[in-house]
Amino acid sequence: MNAIMERWVQTCRHELLDRTLVWNERHLRHALHRFGLHDNTDRPHQATDQTAPPTRSPTHRSPN
């Protein structure tokens, strides 16, 4: 489990925090939340052979 979290933190740092100017804790929490949604729903992963993620179920609602 530690290796999985280390990889997620590294991905978050490279893809989000290296490219984003964070203003305060509230902004950081919002950016991390949005990145988590993107990472888990929209971004292709190596484990799925870089295929497009499956479509969301009709009951899924994004917390905008």
C-alpha positions as CSV (number, residue, x, y, z in Angstrom):
1,M,0.0,0.0,0.0
2,N,2.9,2.4,0.7
3,A,4.2,2.0,-2.8
4,I,0.8,2.9,-4.3
5,M,0.5,6.0,-2.2
6,E,4.0,7.1,-3.0
7,R,3.2,6.8,-6.7
8,W,0.0,8.8,-6.3
9,V,1.9,11.5,-4.4
10,Q,4.6,11.6,-7.1
11,T,2.0,11.8,-9.9
12,C,0.1,14.6,-8.0
13,R,3.3,16.6,-7.5
14,H,4.4,16.3,-11.2
15,E,1.0,16.8,-12.8
16,L,-0.6,19.2,-10.5
17,L,1.6,21.0,-8.0
18,D,4.5,21.7,-10.3
19,R,2.1,23.5,-12.6
20,T,-0.2,25.2,-10.2
21,L,0.3,28.3,-8.0
22,V,-1.6,27.4,-4.7
23,W,-2.9,30.5,-2.9
24,N,-4.1,29.0,0.4
25,E,-5.2,25.7,2.1
26,R,-8.7,26.0,0.7
27,H,-7.4,26.3,-2.8
28,L,-5.0,23.4,-2.3
29,R,-7.8,21.2,-1.0
30,H,-10.0,22.1,-4.0
31,A,-7.2,21.4,-6.5
32,L,-6.4,18.1,-4.9
33,H,-10.0,17.1,-4.9
34,R,-10.4,18.0,-8.6
35,F,-7.1,16.2,-9.4
36,G,-8.3,13.1,-7.6
37,L,-11.5,13.1,-9.7
38,H,-9.6,13.5,-12.9
39,D,-7.1,10.8,-11.9
40,N,-9.7,8.3,-11.1
41,T,-12.3,8.9,-13.8
42,D,-10.8,10.7,-16.9
43,R,-7.2,9.8,-17.1
44,P,-6.1,6.6,-18.8
45,H,-3.9,4.3,-16.6
46,Q,-1.1,2.0,-17.5
47,A,-2.9,-0.9,-15.8
48,T,-5.7,-0.5,-18.4
49,D,-3.3,-0.5,-21.3
50,Q,-3.8,3.2,-21.8
51,T,-7.4,2.7,-22.9
52,A,-10.1,5.2,-22.2
53,P,-11.7,4.9,-18.8
54,P,-15.1,3.3,-18.7
55,T,-18.1,5.7,-18.9
56,R,-19.6,6.9,-15.7
57,S,-22.7,5.4,-14.4
58,P,-25.9,7.5,-14.6
59,T,-26.1,7.6,-10.8
60,H,-22.6,9.2,-10.6
61,R,-22.7,12.9,-9.8
62,S,-19.8,15.3,-9.8
63,P,-19.6,17.5,-6.7
64,N,-19.4,20.9,-8.5
